[in-house]
Amino acid sequence: MRTGRDYVDADMATFITRLETTGTGLRLAVKDLIDMAGLPTTAGCRAVADTAQPAEADAPCLAGARAAGARIVGKVNLHELAYGTSGINPWYGTPRNPIDPDYVPGGSSSGSAVAVAEDEADVAYGSDTGGSVRIPSACCGTAGLKTTHGRISIEGVWPLAESLDTIGPMARDVAGLVTGMQLLEPGFAAVPAAAGPRTIGRFRVAGTDPAIDEAIDRALAEAEFEVVDIDLRGWRAAFDAGVTILSAEAYANDARLVAERPAGIGADVLQRIQFGATLTAEQVATARDAAAAWRQELAELFGRVEAVALPTLPGFPPRVDDGGAMVVATLPGNVAGVPALSIPVPTRGQNQKFPASLQLMGPWNSEERLLAAGVRIESAIR
């Protein structure tokens, strides 16, 4: 069996470790920051891979898949240390966007999105700290679910920022996400589409491409939701708080790598980690207060609407040579801890190759109802 130190998929750089398993059963790809017994966890980082030893045990989030007899096809690539949104990886190569390889696959769960988009896997596990399940799903035209913070165990998962980290499923469609949740949480069942949310609050993110807003509005109308425009006064403050919290916790987790093996960390990730060292305890405390206020604002909003609709990405994916951050519409969901579903919806225009990605945020532990809403949208736009 090859390890993450000596195997890279020659075509797409999707797999860090490809498992040469055969047989029937659901095919599962696992992001390579989740421990799998007998294999090293590299977190897509040379500084980690150079000294990584085979994991002694699976991360608990794999227990349901093992019990169900899922066929794990490999450990997949990611943006190094899960700390980036482009999916570009200088050590293992960058997974190719299946829509157009000149564009980024999105991160950090780039390999997970590409594996399901290219039918290398039926379901993939990703992690989402600031958008890392939803952003690559948006870039690759697939579906992803950020789970409620704390619902799925992150034990045995390489940490980025524990107060924001989540594990969630990625698939080609909502049915695949339901299957993924059933593996992550045995006994999980989405509610019938008719029992899902009916009243949707529509939040408009400043600077969104008009074609994306139009695609989202059209999908919601075709699904016959009751849509009401809403304002989220704390959105920007929540975003700023999220940047501070994520940066501080990422530095606490990865400072040792910076001190001991900085040459094994890519320049973009190294710079982000080092930024965390500049933050004061007072700044972090202020950010946590802002996060608490944001959670209260959302809790009050969910007394009036059942879900919030907004874009996953305000723009279409950038080219590989452009990169760029893409968390403005996703990070506040992590700060609140709420679940969020991202699904592709068609855009109009002969020159538009990428779909838009509609994001639905719901109250804590509302994954069952968000997925029901996703089924309703898919049925309406199909």
Secondary structure, DSSP 4 states (H G I P E B T S, - for coil): ---TTT---TTT--EEEE----SSS-EEEEETTB--BTSB--TT-HHHHTT--BBSS--GGGHHHHHHT-EEEEEE--SGGG--SS---TTT--PPPSS-TTB---SSSHHHHHHHHTTS-SEEEEE-SSSTTHHHHHHHT-EEEEPPTTTS--TTB--S-TTT--EEEEESSHHHHHHHHHHHSTT--PPPGGGS--EEEE---TT--HHHHHHHHHHHHHTT-EEEE---TTHHHHHHHHHHHHHHHHHHHHHHHHHH-GGGS-HHHHHHHHHHTT--HHHHHHHHHHHHHHHHHHHHHTTT-SEEEEES-SSPPPBTTT-----TTTHHHHHHT--EEEEEEPPPSTT--SPEEEEEE-STT-HHHHHHHHHHHHHHH-
